[in-house]
Amino acid sequence: MKIRDDAGAWVDEEFETLDLGDPRRDRRAKELVKRFASRPTASIPGACEGWSETIAAYRFLGNEHIDWRDMMQPHWDRTTARMGQLP
């Protein structure tokens, strides 16, 4: 499955400031968000390409050093900035 370019571009922009303490975590998080954005109704296995990517996704999501709020913060910041541009 090819990730739609618009989903990939959106994630790169929206999560530009993501910092999970390790660039590998940042890359993995962005890749997962791209996968989920390209297939929003799919299960995790359905959004991933194959079993190894599915296992990697579950490991990432189960990592106790990663808090979902840290992953979402760049998105919240961008949303707040967009809202501030509107009356």
ZIZI-V756181 format. One record per backbone hydrogen bond with DSSP energy under -1.0 kcal/mol. CO is the residue of the C=O (numbers start at 1). NH is the residue of the N-H. Records with the same first field share a line. If there is no record, write none. Layout:
CO->NH + NH
This chain:
4->8
5->9
6->10
7->11
8->12
9->13
10->14
11->15
13->16
15->18
22->26
23->27
24->28
25->29
26->30
27->31
28->32
29->33
30->34
31->35
32->36
33->37
34->38
35->39
39->42
43->47
44->48
48->50
50->54
51->55
52->56
53->57
54->58
55->59
56->60
57->61
58->62
60->63
63->66
67->71
68->72
69->73
72->76
73->77
74->78
75->79
76->80
77->81
78->82
79->83
80->84
82->85
83->86
